[in-house]
Amino acid sequence: MAKGKAAKKKQPTASDRKRTVLKLVLSDTCAVCKTPCARGLRYLASMRQPGAVGRGVPCILTRTYL
C-alpha cells in the first residue's frame, strides 16, 4: 500500500448482522400481558369482533437475536 491510503472497511453483509426473531402470540396472551403494546391491544380489539379469525401477532417482548 502507498503511504496515506487507508484500507477499505469491509461492509457487513446481511448474514453478518444480528437477526431478530419475534414469537407469535395469540389474543389470550395479549389479554394477560403486564406491559401491553399498541400492536397487541389493536389485535386484541379485533379478536373481540364476532367471527374473527386470528393468526397471532409478533410480540416485541419476546425478541431474541440470532
KAJOLIN-V175163 format. One record per helix or strand of 3 or more residues. SS is the DSSP state (hx for helix, st for strand). FROM is the first residue (numbers start at 1). LEN is the number of residues. If there is no record, write none. Layout:
SS/FROM/LEN + SS/FROM/LEN
This chain:
st/20/6 + hx/27/5 + hx/38/10 + st/57/9
